[in-house]
Amino acid sequence: MVLQFFADYLKHRLTAKTRHGTHSPFVYQLADEVIYDFSRKKVYDEIEAQRKKLLNDHTLITVTDLGAGSHLNKNRTKKISQIAKNALKNKRLAQLIYRLAAHHKPSNMIELGTCLGITTAYLSKAWPQADILTIEGCPQTAAVAYHNFTELGLQNVELQVGNFNDLLPKAIEERSQLDFIYIDGNHTKEATLNYFNWCLPKIAENSLFIFDDIYWSEGMKEAWEEIKLHPQVTVTIDLFWIGLVYFRKGQAKEHFKIKF
């Protein structure tokens, strides 16, 4: 599985383009102003300082895994530092997700898979006016995330603990539309397609869905291909680590692979 992942990564690097190889004005602007904006931002420092605390926290917690597990470590009892090292999005990717949220300025965001809350913090700081719901299946990691939210002074985040299958449908029902969905949990084909299809009735013109780990397994690759083919999807951007899905009416259906 690991060898296949690296083979997929190499293939992606050889076939993906930069913004200069992109002929869509919408995607070119997104790549130029958001994806490739590597300028330093002061807000990053505060969150990365919190990440550093987690990387140095050797407290043991018992992890409840309701999803597809981990390629790296399947032990139930783990140090917080170990989870921070292996499960958190690296700062380059987390900061890209920050920039996407800041660029789109969504009224609401839903994150499936809080983990220790670092990416949630980036979402919160990106657009403080948004109402953010983050859902985590593991009570122990959720407790650590909640502590991080408190230390960072996040005011616009609601954390719910439980099974995505139980909590996501209720969250969708409570919202008139879905502006920004970040799916980073239960990396199976069936679950990923379920979350996607459940959310579809509430999409809007500027909705953005972000799918994490689209090359994580054969099932995730198949799910990504099915999502791309859906008739309501108009633009997808494959960044290897994540996939972006747009539903822009009146735009020709196109799929892009962008180096990141």
C-alpha positions as CSV (number, residue, x, y, z in Angstrom):
1,M,0.0,0.0,0.0
2,V,2.8,2.4,0.8
3,L,4.6,1.6,-2.4
4,Q,1.4,2.3,-4.4
5,F,1.0,5.6,-2.6
6,F,4.5,6.7,-3.6
7,A,3.9,5.5,-7.2
8,D,0.7,7.6,-7.3
9,Y,2.6,10.6,-5.9
10,L,5.3,10.3,-8.6
11,K,2.6,9.9,-11.3
12,H,0.9,13.0,-10.0
13,R,4.0,15.1,-10.0
14,L,4.8,14.1,-13.6
15,T,1.3,14.9,-14.9
16,A,0.2,17.9,-12.7
17,K,0.6,21.5,-13.9
18,T,1.4,24.8,-12.3
19,R,-0.9,27.8,-12.6
20,H,0.8,28.7,-15.9
21,G,-0.5,25.5,-17.5
22,T,-4.0,26.2,-16.4
23,H,-6.4,27.7,-19.0
24,S,-9.4,28.3,-16.8
25,P,-9.4,31.9,-15.5
26,F,-11.1,30.7,-12.3
27,V,-8.6,28.0,-11.5
28,Y,-5.6,30.2,-12.6
29,Q,-6.7,33.0,-10.1
30,L,-7.3,30.4,-7.4
31,A,-3.8,28.9,-8.0
32,D,-2.1,32.3,-8.2
33,E,-3.8,34.0,-5.3
34,V,-4.5,31.2,-2.9
35,I,-2.7,27.9,-3.6
36,Y,0.7,29.4,-4.3
37,D,0.4,32.2,-1.7
38,F,3.4,31.1,0.4
39,S,3.8,34.5,2.1
40,R,4.2,34.5,5.9
41,K,1.1,35.4,7.9
42,K,1.3,36.4,11.5
43,V,-1.8,34.3,12.4
44,Y,0.2,31.2,11.4
45,D,2.7,31.6,14.3
46,E,0.1,31.3,17.1
47,I,-1.4,28.1,15.7
48,E,2.0,26.6,15.0
49,A,3.1,27.4,18.6
50,Q,0.1,25.4,19.7
51,R,1.2,22.5,17.4
52,K,4.6,22.6,19.0
53,K,3.1,22.2,22.4
54,L,1.3,19.1,21.2
55,L,4.5,17.7,19.6
56,N,6.1,17.9,23.1
57,D,3.2,16.5,25.0
58,H,3.9,12.9,26.0
59,T,0.6,12.3,27.8
60,L,-0.9,8.9,26.9
61,I,-4.5,8.8,25.8
62,T,-6.7,5.9,24.6
63,V,-7.8,6.5,21.0
64,T,-11.2,5.4,19.7
65,D,-11.0,5.0,15.9
66,L,-14.4,4.8,14.2
67,G,-13.0,5.2,10.7
68,A,-10.5,3.4,8.4
69,G,-7.6,3.6,10.9
70,S,-4.1,4.7,10.2
71,H,-1.4,3.5,7.8
72,L,1.2,4.5,10.4
73,N,0.0,3.4,13.8
74,K,-2.9,1.2,14.8
75,N,-2.2,1.1,18.6
76,R,-5.1,2.2,20.7
77,T,-3.0,3.9,23.4
78,K,-0.9,6.7,22.0
79,K,1.0,9.7,23.2
80,I,-0.4,13.1,22.2
81,S,2.9,13.9,20.6
82,Q,2.7,10.7,18.5
83,I,-0.8,11.7,17.2
84,A,0.4,15.3,16.5
85,K,3.3,13.9,14.5
86,N,1.4,11.3,12.5
87,A,-2.2,12.5,12.2
88,L,-2.2,16.3,12.1
89,K,-2.1,18.0,8.7
90,N,1.4,19.4,8.2
91,K,1.6,23.2,8.3
92,R,1.9,23.7,4.6
93,L,-1.3,21.9,3.9
94,A,-3.2,23.3,7.0
95,Q,-2.2,26.8,5.9
96,L,-3.5,26.1,2.4
97,I,-6.9,25.2,3.9
98,Y,-6.7,28.4,5.9
99,R,-6.2,30.4,2.7
100,L,-9.1,28.6,0.9
101,A,-11.4,29.5,3.8
102,A,-10.1,33.1,3.9
103,H,-10.6,33.4,0.1
104,H,-14.1,32.0,-0.1
105,K,-15.4,33.7,3.1
106,P,-18.1,31.0,3.9
107,S,-20.9,31.7,6.2
108,N,-20.7,28.2,7.6
109,M,-18.1,25.4,7.6
110,I,-18.3,21.7,8.6
111,E,-15.2,19.7,9.3
112,L,-15.4,15.9,9.6
113,G,-12.4,14.8,11.7
114,T,-11.3,17.3,14.3
115,C,-8.3,15.3,15.5
116,L,-6.4,17.6,17.9
117,G,-7.9,20.7,16.4
118,I,-5.1,22.4,14.6
119,T,-6.8,22.5,11.2
120,T,-10.0,23.6,12.9
121,A,-8.0,26.5,14.4
122,Y,-6.8,27.5,11.0
123,L,-10.4,27.5,9.7
124,S,-11.5,29.5,12.7
125,K,-8.8,32.2,12.3
126,A,-9.3,32.3,8.5
127,W,-12.8,33.6,8.7
128,P,-14.0,34.4,12.2
129,Q,-17.5,35.4,11.0
130,A,-18.2,31.9,10.0
131,D,-20.1,29.4,12.1
132,I,-17.9,26.3,12.3
133,L,-19.0,22.8,13.3
134,T,-16.3,20.2,13.7
135,I,-17.1,16.6,14.4
136,E,-14.8,14.1,16.0
137,G,-15.4,10.4,16.6
138,C,-12.8,10.0,19.4
139,P,-13.8,11.6,22.8
140,Q,-10.2,11.5,24.0
141,T,-8.7,13.5,21.0
142,A,-11.8,15.7,21.1
143,A,-11.0,16.7,24.7
144,V,-7.5,17.7,23.6
145,A,-8.9,19.7,20.7
146,Y,-11.3,21.5,23.0
147,H,-8.4,22.5,25.3
148,N,-6.6,23.8,22.2
149,F,-9.6,25.9,21.2
150,T,-9.8,27.4,24.6
151,E,-6.1,28.3,24.7
152,L,-6.4,29.8,21.2
153,G,-9.5,31.8,22.1
154,L,-11.6,30.4,19.3
155,Q,-15.2,31.8,19.5
156,N,-16.8,30.5,16.4
157,V,-16.3,26.7,16.7
158,E,-18.8,24.1,17.9
159,L,-17.3,20.7,18.6
160,Q,-19.5,17.6,18.5
161,V,-18.3,14.1,19.5
162,G,-19.8,11.0,17.9
163,N,-20.3,9.0,14.8
164,F,-20.3,11.0,11.5
165,N,-23.2,8.9,10.3
166,D,-25.3,10.1,13.2
167,L,-24.2,13.7,13.5
168,L,-23.7,14.9,9.9
169,P,-27.2,14.3,8.6
170,K,-28.6,16.4,11.5
171,A,-26.0,19.2,10.8
172,I,-27.0,19.2,7.1
173,E,-30.7,19.4,8.0
174,E,-30.1,22.4,10.3
175,R,-28.4,24.5,7.6
176,S,-30.2,26.2,4.7
177,Q,-27.0,25.7,2.6
178,L,-23.5,24.3,2.9
179,D,-20.7,26.7,2.1
180,F,-17.5,24.9,3.0
181,I,-17.2,21.2,3.8
182,Y,-13.9,19.6,4.8
183,I,-14.0,15.8,5.0
184,D,-11.0,14.3,6.8
185,G,-12.2,11.2,8.5
186,N,-13.4,7.6,7.8
187,H,-11.3,7.2,4.6
188,T,-13.4,4.5,3.0
189,K,-15.1,4.7,-0.4
190,E,-18.6,4.0,0.9
191,A,-18.4,6.6,3.7
192,T,-16.8,9.3,1.5
193,L,-19.5,8.9,-1.1
194,N,-22.2,8.9,1.5
195,Y,-21.0,12.2,3.0
196,F,-20.8,13.7,-0.5
197,N,-24.3,12.6,-1.5
198,W,-25.8,13.6,1.8
199,C,-24.5,17.2,1.4
200,L,-25.5,17.6,-2.3
201,P,-29.0,18.9,-1.6
202,K,-27.7,21.9,0.2
203,I,-24.9,23.0,-2.2
204,A,-24.9,26.6,-3.4
205,E,-23.1,28.4,-6.3
206,N,-20.0,29.1,-4.3
207,S,-19.9,25.9,-2.2
208,L,-16.5,24.2,-1.8
209,F,-16.0,20.6,-0.7
210,I,-12.5,19.5,0.3
211,F,-11.8,15.8,0.4
212,D,-8.6,14.8,2.3
213,D,-6.4,11.8,1.4
214,I,-7.9,11.2,-2.1
215,Y,-5.0,8.8,-2.8
216,W,-5.0,7.1,0.6
217,S,-6.3,3.8,-0.8
218,E,-7.8,2.2,-3.9
219,G,-11.3,2.8,-2.4
220,M,-10.5,6.5,-1.9
221,K,-9.2,6.9,-5.4
222,E,-12.4,5.2,-6.7
223,A,-14.5,7.6,-4.6
224,W,-12.7,10.6,-6.0
225,E,-13.3,9.5,-9.5
226,E,-17.0,9.0,-8.9
227,I,-17.2,12.5,-7.3
228,K,-15.5,14.0,-10.3
229,L,-18.0,12.4,-12.7
230,H,-21.1,13.6,-10.7
231,P,-23.3,15.8,-13.0
232,Q,-23.5,18.6,-10.4
233,V,-19.8,18.9,-10.1
234,T,-18.3,21.4,-12.5
235,V,-14.6,21.9,-11.4
236,T,-12.3,19.7,-9.5
237,I,-8.7,20.4,-8.5
238,D,-6.5,17.5,-7.5
239,L,-3.6,18.6,-5.3
240,F,-2.8,15.0,-4.5
241,W,-3.1,15.5,-0.7
242,I,-6.5,17.0,-1.0
243,G,-9.2,17.4,-3.7
244,L,-11.3,20.5,-4.2
245,V,-14.8,20.2,-5.6
246,Y,-16.8,23.2,-7.0
247,F,-20.4,23.4,-8.3
248,R,-20.2,26.6,-10.3
249,K,-23.2,26.8,-12.7
250,G,-22.5,27.8,-16.2
251,Q,-18.9,26.7,-16.1
252,A,-17.7,23.9,-18.4
253,K,-16.9,20.7,-16.6
254,E,-13.1,20.5,-16.1
255,H,-10.7,18.5,-13.9
256,F,-7.3,19.9,-13.0
257,K,-4.2,18.4,-11.4
258,I,-2.1,21.1,-9.8
259,K,1.4,20.7,-8.3
260,F,1.5,21.6,-4.6
